């Protein structure tokens, strides 16, 4: 999965990234923008908005968030009037802008939900599930590494280390070769590492692994609309030179139509355009062009076909046609409908008329052609994990007959062939003799075993103390507390995600500003993690793990 992270908020970045052979924005607008960035006062913001209107800018998220950044860098300039002035540039995201610029911690927290779109939730689940799977496998490997050292044919530390390293190499090689399915593979190996566990430990881990692998198998597809370039120039205060360059370079009727609407003086250059619209966006702009050229028959035909006469932008342009032709009764009737049913658009028309001091034709714009996002299941990933899950469950069933276990008293590993301790709650024969003081063992053997038991208990306690502090969740898993372990691993996974990535992955054209509010939610989660961390240290546990 490739996630493109785009966040352009600084003045230089905005101007330079949008520059082409010709200026994207007019020189006048760029000069006023740079002035406003340096000193975002109410007066400068209003002057910038006037320049914005003159170029028929309707909504420009990039400019709006550049101004947001400017105000954040100069918090003394933040007040209700400057916030309202910034919102004028991108009214669709008014709630987000208010949340970002609010000086109140509570307001930012209450407004965080505005920034959780489908993409951001997907990213959180994707990365947290990946971290969870990785940590779970790591902890299970640490818990059950002894199965690689248990052998009846070969004895020796180096043989066990060789088998353990071979397993790790296999995991790494598989993960590298099949990197697109890395976490499905790690999830499968988690199941394999459960071989020596009892069923009441296995089941929660297996269920949790299945759930998080399924979450990790959700993928993200982003397909920009073919109309995205035209939507961009419709909403933004694009310079005449840039529009002409696009129209001439692509020889596109749609680019010529939008250029003529933005700059009516270009109609003489782009006249008598014959065009067959393919969708509502194209039909809407062509209809506006026909109104400007007063080709009413064609306009009525297209308006009827695409049901455009109920759209507020089209109503604005119909009102402009009546105003142009001094049809005041029809104009008043249209304005009345606009005011009654679309008050925000009525206000928009008034703003344009005041600043341009005349009737105005606005390009038709819509939110339909945003970048399309789609979440889907990676079935190959699920199939890979399902195969590994079946192999893991079969292997578990086979190995369960050998009943590997580690004595909870002395730490030695056994199986059904070398001890019958599995029938006595994972305690080996010598430890049962020692604990029940059975006389059939000689004193030397009992003393050695007692020393081994004491040393193992001491090491186990040290290990648990260290893990409690450095790997929350691992300590609970190692002590055969799977539910508490899973919860702590999940809480720890979210915390690792926050510390590692913070708001980076949420910064996208569709969710600009996320990182400026989400950090306050992170503060709350940080406090929650500390509380859970402290409780994990002090809540009573039985050190019966292995």
C-alpha positions in Angstrom: 0.0 0.0 0.0 1.3 3.4 -0.9 0.1 6.3 1.1 0.8 9.7 -0.3 1.3 12.3 2.3 0.7 15.9 1.0 0.6 18.9 3.3 1.4 22.2 1.8 0.8 25.1 4.2 3.7 27.5 4.1 3.5 30.4 1.7 6.5 29.5 -0.3 5.4 25.9 -0.6 1.9 26.8 -1.8 3.0 29.3 -4.4 5.9 27.2 -5.7 4.0 23.9 -5.8 1.2 25.3 -7.8 3.4 27.2 -10.2 3.5 26.1 -13.8 4.8 27.7 -17.0 2.3 30.4 -16.0 1.3 31.6 -12.6 -1.5 29.4 -11.0 -2.6 32.4 -9.0 -2.6 36.0 -10.2 0.4 38.2 -9.2 -1.9 40.5 -7.3 -3.3 37.6 -5.2 0.1 36.1 -4.6 1.5 39.4 -3.3 -1.5 39.9 -1.0 -1.3 36.3 0.2 2.4 36.7 1.1 1.6 40.0 3.0 -1.2 38.3 4.9 0.9 35.3 5.8 3.4 37.6 7.5 0.7 39.6 9.3 -2.7 37.8 9.4 -4.8 40.7 10.7 -8.5 41.1 10.0 -7.7 43.9 7.6 -5.2 41.9 5.6 -7.4 38.8 5.5 -10.4 40.8 4.2 -8.1 42.4 1.5 -6.9 38.9 0.5 -10.5 37.7 0.3 -11.4 40.6 -2.0 -8.5 39.6 -4.3 -9.8 36.0 -4.0 -13.3 37.0 -5.1 -12.0 39.1 -8.0 -10.4 36.0 -9.5 -13.7 34.2 -8.8 -12.3 31.9 -6.1 -15.0 30.0 -4.4 -13.2 27.5 -2.1 -9.5 27.0 -1.7 -8.4 24.5 1.0 -4.7 25.1 0.4 -4.9 28.8 0.9 -7.3 28.5 3.9 -4.9 26.1 5.8 -1.9 28.3 4.9 -3.7 31.1 6.7 -4.6 28.7 9.6 -0.9 27.9 9.9 -0.1 31.7 9.9 -2.5 32.3 12.7 -1.1 29.4 14.7 2.3 30.9 14.4 1.0 34.2 15.6 -1.6 33.3 18.3 -2.1 36.8 19.4 -3.9 37.5 16.1 -6.4 34.8 16.7 -9.9 36.1 17.5 -13.5 35.5 16.3 -13.1 38.0 13.4 -9.9 36.5 12.0 -11.3 33.0 12.3 -14.4 34.0 10.4 -12.2 35.7 7.7 -10.2 32.5 7.2 -13.4 30.4 7.0 -14.5 32.5 4.0 -11.8 30.7 2.0 -13.0 27.2 2.8 -16.5 27.2 4.2 -17.0 23.4 3.8 -14.4 22.9 6.6 -15.6 25.7 8.9 -16.0 23.3 11.9 -12.5 21.9 11.4 -10.9 25.4 11.1 -12.7 26.5 14.3 -11.5 23.4 16.2 -7.9 24.0 15.0 -7.8 27.7 15.9 -9.7 27.4 19.2 -7.7 28.5 22.1 -9.6 26.1 24.4 -8.2 22.6 25.1 -11.8 21.4 25.7 -13.0 22.7 22.3 -10.2 20.9 20.5 -11.0 17.6 22.3 -14.7 17.9 21.6 -14.0 18.7 17.9 -11.5 15.9 17.2 -14.2 13.6 15.7 -14.5 16.0 12.8 -11.0 14.9 11.5 -11.7 11.1 11.7 -12.5 10.3 8.1 -12.5 6.9 6.6 -8.8 7.2 5.7 -7.6 8.1 9.1 -9.5 5.3 10.9 -8.1 2.9 8.3 -4.6 4.1 9.0 -5.0 3.7 12.8 -6.4 0.2 12.5 -3.8 -0.9 9.9 -0.8 0.2 11.8 -2.0 -0.7 15.3 -2.9 -4.2 14.1 0.6 -4.6 12.5 2.3 -3.5 15.7 0.0 -5.9 17.7 0.8 -8.9 15.6 4.5 -8.2 15.6 4.6 -7.7 19.4 2.5 -10.8 20.0 4.8 -13.0 17.9 7.9 -11.5 19.6 6.4 -12.1 23.1 5.3 -15.7 22.3 8.8 -16.5 20.9 10.3 -15.1 24.1 7.9 -17.2 26.2 8.2 -20.5 24.3 11.8 -20.4 22.9 12.5 -23.5 25.0 10.7 -25.8 22.5 13.7 -25.3 20.2 16.1 -26.6 22.9 14.1 -29.7 23.8 15.4 -32.8 22.1 15.9 -36.5 23.0 18.5 -37.2 20.3 20.7 -34.2 20.6 21.9 -32.4 23.7 23.6 -29.1 23.9 23.0 -25.4 24.0 24.3 -24.7 20.5 21.9 -27.2 18.9 19.0 -25.3 20.5 20.4 -21.9 19.4 20.8 -23.2 15.9 17.2 -24.3 15.7 16.0 -21.1 17.2 18.0 -19.0 14.7 16.8 -21.2 11.8 13.2 -20.4 12.9 13.9 -16.7 13.1 15.7 -16.7 9.7 12.7 -18.5 8.1 10.3 -15.9 9.5 12.5 -13.0 8.2 13.0 -14.6 4.8 9.3 -15.3 4.4 8.5 -11.7 5.5 11.0 -10.2 3.1 10.0 -12.4 0.1 6.3 -11.9 0.7 6.5 -8.4 2.2 3.0 -7.6 1.0 1.7 -10.3 3.3 4.3 -9.9 6.1 1.8 -9.6 9.0 -0.3 -12.4 7.7 2.8 -14.6 7.8 3.8 -13.3 11.3 0.2 -14.1 12.5 0.6 -17.6 11.1 3.9 -18.1 13.0 2.1 -16.8 16.2 -0.2 -19.9 15.9 2.8 -22.2 15.5 4.4 -20.8 18.7 1.3 -21.7 20.7 2.2 -25.4 20.4 3.2 -25.9 24.1 0.2 -23.9 25.5 -2.9 -25.2 27.1 -6.2 -24.7 25.3 -7.4 -21.9 27.7 -4.3 -19.9 26.8 -4.4 -20.7 23.1 -8.0 -19.7 22.3 -7.8 -16.0 23.2 -4.5 -15.6 21.4 -5.8 -17.4 18.3 -9.0 -15.3 18.2 -7.1 -12.1 18.8 -4.6 -13.0 16.0 -7.3 -13.8 13.6 -9.1 -10.5 14.3 -6.0 -8.4 13.9 -4.8 -10.1 10.8 -8.3 -9.5 9.2 -8.1 -5.9 10.2 -4.6 -5.8 8.7 -6.0 -7.3 5.5 -8.1 -4.2 4.9 -6.4 -2.1 2.2 -6.9 1.3 0.8 -7.4 2.4 -2.8 -7.2 6.0 -3.9 -8.3 6.9 -7.4 -8.2 10.6 -8.3 -11.1 11.7 -10.6 -10.3 12.6 -14.2 -12.1 15.8 -13.4 -9.8 16.6 -10.4 -7.8 19.2 -12.4 -10.9 21.1 -13.4 -12.5 21.0 -10.0 -9.2 22.5 -8.7 -9.3 25.4 -11.1 -13.1 26.0 -10.7 -12.8 26.5 -6.9 -9.5 28.4 -6.8 -8.7 32.0 -7.8 -6.8 30.9 -10.9 -5.0 33.5 -13.0 -6.1 34.2 -16.6 -2.7 33.2 -17.9 -2.8 29.8 -16.2 -6.3 29.1 -17.6 -5.3 30.1 -21.1 -2.2 27.8 -20.9 -4.4 24.8 -19.8 -7.0 25.5 -22.5 -4.4 25.8 -25.3 -2.1 23.0 -24.1 -4.9 20.4 -23.8 -7.1 21.9 -26.4 -9.9 21.0 -24.0 -13.4 22.4 -24.5 -14.0 22.1 -20.7 -10.9 24.1 -19.9 -12.0 26.8 -22.4 -15.5 26.8 -21.0 -14.2 27.3 -17.4 -11.7 30.0 -18.6 -14.6 31.9 -20.3 -16.7 31.7 -17.1 -13.8 32.9 -14.9 -12.8 35.7 -17.3 -15.8 36.8 -19.5 -13.5 38.8 -21.8 -12.2 35.4 -23.1 -15.6 34.6 -24.6 -14.6 36.3 -27.8 -11.7 33.9 -28.1 -13.7 30.8 -27.0 -17.0 31.4 -28.7 -19.5 29.0 -30.2 -18.2 26.0 -28.3 -20.1 22.9 -29.2 -19.9 20.4 -26.4 -21.5 17.1 -25.4 -21.3 16.8 -21.6 -20.7 13.4 -20.1 -21.7 14.1 -16.6 -23.3 16.7 -14.3 -20.1 18.6 -13.7 -19.5 19.1 -17.4 -23.2 19.8 -18.0 -23.3 22.4 -15.2 -20.3 24.4 -16.5 -21.5 24.2 -20.1 -24.9 25.4 -19.0 -23.3 28.4 -17.3 -21.4 29.1 -20.5 -24.6 28.9 -22.5 -26.2 31.4 -20.1 -23.3 33.8 -20.6 -23.6 33.5 -24.4 -27.5 33.7 -24.1 -28.0 30.4 -25.9 -31.2 29.8 -24.0 -32.5 26.9 -26.0 -29.4 24.8 -25.5 -29.3 25.8 -21.8 -32.9 24.7 -21.3 -32.2 21.4 -22.9 -29.2 20.6 -20.8 -30.8 22.0 -17.6 -33.7 19.7 -18.1 -31.6 16.7 -18.9 -29.4 17.0 -15.8 -32.1 18.6 -13.5 -29.8 21.7 -13.0 -32.5 24.3 -12.2 -32.7 23.1 -8.6 -28.9 23.7 -8.1 -28.0 26.9 -6.2 -25.0 27.8 -8.4 -27.2 27.5 -11.5 -29.8 29.7 -9.8 -27.1 32.3 -9.1 -26.2 32.3 -12.8 -29.9 32.5 -14.0 -30.3 35.5 -11.7 -27.2 37.1 -13.3 -28.7 36.6 -16.7 -31.9 38.3 -15.7 -29.9 41.1 -14.1 -27.8 41.5 -17.3 -31.0 41.8 -19.4 -32.9 44.0 -16.9 -35.6 41.4 -16.2 -36.0 42.6 -12.6 -39.2 40.6 -11.8 -37.7 37.3 -12.8 -34.5 38.4 -11.1 -36.3 39.1 -7.8 -38.2 35.8 -8.0 -35.0 33.8 -8.5 -33.3 35.7 -5.7 -36.2 35.0 -3.4 -35.9 31.3 -4.1 -32.2 31.4 -3.5 -32.6 33.3 -0.2 -35.4 30.9 1.0 -33.8 27.5 0.1 -30.1 28.3 -0.2 -29.3 31.2 2.2 -25.5 30.5 2.2 -25.4 30.7 -1.6 -27.5 33.9 -1.5 -24.8 35.3 0.8 -22.1 34.1 -1.6 -23.8 36.0 -4.5 -24.1 39.2 -2.4 -20.4 38.9 -1.6 -19.4 38.6 -5.2 -21.7 41.4 -6.3 -20.4 43.8 -3.7 -16.8 43.1 -4.5 -17.2 43.0 -8.3 -19.8 45.7 -8.4 -21.9 44.0 -11.1 -23.8 40.8 -11.9 -21.6 37.7 -11.9 -21.5 34.3 -13.5 -19.9 31.6 -11.3 -18.5 28.3 -12.6 -20.4 25.2 -11.5 -18.7 23.2 -8.9 -19.5 20.1 -7.0 -18.1 17.8 -4.3 -18.9 14.7 -6.4 -15.5 14.5 -8.0 -13.3 14.5 -4.9 -10.5 11.9 -4.8 -12.4 8.7 -4.5 -11.4 6.5 -1.6 -12.2 2.8 -1.2 -11.5 0.3 1.5 -11.4 -3.4 0.4 -10.3 -6.7 1.8 -7.0 -8.1 0.5 -8.2 -11.6 -0.2 -4.7 -12.9 -1.0 -3.6 -11.8 2.4 -6.5 -13.6 4.0 -5.8 -16.8 2.0 -2.1 -16.7 3.0 -3.0 -16.4 6.6 -5.8 -19.1 6.4 -3.3 -21.6 5.0 -0.8 -20.7 7.7 -3.6 -20.9 10.3 -4.6 -24.4 9.2 -1.0 -25.5 9.2 -0.5 -24.0 12.6 -3.7 -25.6 14.1 -2.7 -29.0 12.6 0.8 -28.7 13.9 -0.6 -27.7 17.3 -2.8 -30.8 17.3 0.1 -33.1 16.4 2.5 -31.5 19.0 -0.2 -31.6 21.7 0.2 -35.4 21.7 3.9 -34.9 22.8 2.7 -32.4 25.5 5.7 -30.1 25.6 5.7 -28.2 28.9 8.1 -26.3 31.1 8.1 -27.1 34.8 6.7 -24.1 36.7 8.9 -24.9 39.6 12.4 -25.5 38.1 12.1 -24.2 34.5 13.2 -27.4 32.8 11.4 -28.5 29.6 9.8 -31.9 29.3 7.4 -33.8 27.1 5.3 -36.9 27.5 8.3 -39.1 26.7 10.6 -37.8 29.4 8.2 -37.1 32.3 4.7 -37.6 33.4 4.5 -34.2 35.1 2.0 -32.9 32.5 -0.6 -34.8 34.5 0.2 -32.7 37.6 -0.2 -29.1 36.5 3.1 -28.8 34.7 5.3 -29.8 37.6 8.0 -32.3 36.9 8.5 -35.5 38.9 11.6 -34.3 40.9 9.8 -31.0 41.8 6.8 -33.0 43.1 9.1 -35.2 45.1 10.8 -32.1 46.5 7.5 -30.2 47.3 5.9 -33.3 48.9 9.1 -34.4 50.6 8.9 -37.9 49.2 11.6 -40.1 50.6 12.6 -42.1 47.5 14.9 -39.3 46.3 18.4 -39.0 47.9 19.4 -35.9 49.8 22.0 -34.7 47.2 19.4 -34.8 44.4 16.9 -32.9 46.6 19.5 -30.2 47.5 20.5 -29.7 43.8 16.8 -29.5 42.8 16.0 -27.1 45.6 18.9 -24.8 44.4 17.6 -25.1 40.8 14.0 -24.2 41.9 15.2 -21.2 44.0 17.4 -19.9 41.1 14.6 -20.3 38.6 12.1 -18.5 40.8 14.5 -15.6 41.3 15.2 -15.3 37.6 11.5 -15.5 36.8 10.7 -12.7 39.2 13.5 -10.5 37.8 12.3 -11.3 34.3 8.8 -10.3 35.1 9.8 -7.1 36.8 11.9 -6.1 33.7 9.1 -7.0 31.3 6.5 -5.1 33.3 8.5 -1.9 32.7 9.8 -2.4 29.2 7.2 -4.5 27.5 3.7 -4.1 28.9 1.7 -7.1 28.0 4.6 -9.5 27.7 4.7 -10.0 31.5 1.1 -11.0 31.5 1.5 -13.4 28.6 4.5 -15.0 30.2 2.4 -15.5 33.4 -0.4 -17.3 31.5 -2.8 -14.4 31.7 -3.8 -14.2 28.0 -6.8 -11.8 28.3 -4.9 -9.2 30.4 -1.9 -9.7 28.1 -3.8 -9.1 24.9 -5.4 -5.9 26.4 -2.0 -4.6 27.5 -0.4 -5.5 24.1 -3.2 -3.6 22.4 -2.8 -0.5 24.6 0.9 -0.7 24.2 0.6 -1.0 20.4 -1.6 2.1 20.2 1.0 4.0 22.3 3.9 2.9 20.1 1.9 4.0 17.0 1.3 7.4 18.6 4.9 7.9 19.6 6.3 6.7 16.3 4.0 8.3 13.8 2.0 11.0 15.7 -0.2 12.7 13.1 2.1 12.1 10.1 -0.1 9.6 8.2 -3.3 11.6 8.6 -2.0 14.6 6.7 -3.6 14.3 3.3 -5.5 16.7 1.0 -8.7 15.3 2.3 -7.9 15.7 6.0 -5.6 18.7 6.3 -5.3 20.0 9.9 -5.8 16.6 11.5 -2.4 16.7 13.2 -3.1 20.1 14.7 -6.0 18.8 16.8 -5.3 15.1 17.2 -2.2 15.8 19.4 -4.6 16.9 22.1 -6.4 13.6 21.9 -3.0 11.9 22.1 -2.3 13.7 25.3 -5.4 12.1 26.8 -4.4 8.7 25.5 -0.9 9.2 26.9 -2.5 9.8 30.3 -4.7 6.7 29.9 -1.6 4.6 28.9 0.3 5.8 32.0 -2.7 4.8 34.3 -2.9 1.4 32.6 0.9 1.0 32.9 0.8 1.8 36.6 -2.1 -0.6 37.2 -0.3 -3.3 35.3 2.6 -2.9 37.7 0.6 -3.0 40.9 -2.4 -5.2 40.2 -1.9 -8.6 41.8 -0.7 -11.4 39.6 0.3 -15.0 40.2 3.8 -15.7 39.0 3.0 -19.1 37.7 4.1 -18.5 34.1 7.0 -20.1 32.4 
